Amino acid sequence: MRLMRSHSPQRQEDGFHTLLPAASEHLDELLEEFQAERDDHGLRCWLLELIGEARSNKGLPVLVDQLGSPDEALRGWAEHGLRLLD
C-alpha cells in the first residue's frame, strides 16, 4: 500500500502490480483501505480492482455496493469483480 500511495506514478504502478497476484492474501487490508479512502479516485479504482481480483465472497458486499455508485469507473470495476466471482 505504501507504494500505491507514493507521489511517483511509477511507484504507484509497481505497488499495484506487486499486490495483484497476492490480492486474496491482503483482502482484509484492501477492504479497509477502500472504505477509508475518499480523496484519491485512481487509488479507489485500483483498490476495487484488487478486491475483485481476490475472487473472494468476502469482497462481495463492497462490489455489490459499488454497482450503485454514481462513478462510472467504480461501477465498471465492481461489475468486473463480480464477473470474476461467477
C-alpha positions in Angstrom: 0.0 0.0 0.0 2.9 2.4 0.7 4.0 2.2 -2.9 0.4 2.8 -4.2 0.2 6.0 -2.1 3.6 7.3 -3.5 3.7 10.5 -5.4 5.6 8.8 -8.1 3.3 7.3 -10.8 5.9 4.5 -11.5 6.0 3.5 -7.8 2.2 3.5 -7.7 2.1 1.2 -10.7 4.8 -1.0 -9.1 2.7 -1.2 -5.9 -0.4 -2.2 -7.8 1.4 -4.9 -9.7 3.1 -6.2 -6.6 -0.3 -6.6 -4.9 -2.2 -8.0 -7.9 -1.0 -11.7 -7.7 -1.4 -11.6 -3.9 -4.7 -9.7 -3.6 -6.5 -12.6 -1.9 -3.8 -12.7 0.8 -4.3 -9.0 1.5 -8.1 -8.7 1.1 -8.9 -7.5 4.6 -6.4 -4.7 4.2 -7.7 -3.8 0.7 -11.3 -3.7 2.0 -10.2 -1.4 4.9 -8.2 0.9 2.6 -11.1 1.1 0.1 -13.6 2.0 2.8 -11.2 4.6 4.3 -10.1 6.3 1.0 -12.2 9.2 -0.1 -9.8 11.6 -1.9 -7.8 9.6 -4.5 -10.2 8.4 -7.2 -7.5 6.5 -9.0 -6.5 4.6 -5.8 -10.1 3.8 -5.1 -10.4 2.3 -8.6 -7.2 0.2 -8.1 -8.3 -1.0 -4.7 -11.7 -2.0 -6.1 -10.0 -3.8 -9.0 -7.7 -5.7 -6.5 -10.7 -6.6 -4.3 -12.3 -8.1 -7.4 -9.1 -9.9 -8.4 -9.0 -11.5 -5.0 -12.0 -13.6 -6.2 -13.4 -14.0 -2.7 -17.0 -13.8 -1.5 -15.6 -11.6 1.3 -15.4 -8.7 -1.2 -19.0 -9.3 -2.4 -20.7 -6.6 -0.2 -18.3 -3.9 -1.4 -18.6 -4.9 -5.1 -22.4 -5.0 -4.9 -22.5 -1.7 -3.2 -20.3 -0.1 -5.8 -22.7 -1.2 -8.6 -24.9 1.6 -7.4 -22.0 4.2 -7.4 -22.6 7.4 -9.4 -19.0 6.9 -10.5 -18.8 5.0 -13.8 -15.3 3.8 -13.3 -16.1 2.3 -9.9 -19.3 0.7 -11.3 -17.2 -0.8 -14.0 -14.6 -2.3 -11.6 -17.4 -3.6 -9.4 -19.0 -5.4 -12.4 -15.7 -6.8 -13.4 -15.0 -8.1 -9.9 -18.5 -9.7 -9.7 -17.9 -11.4 -13.1 -14.7 -12.9 -11.7 -16.7 -14.4 -8.8 -19.1 -16.1 -11.2 
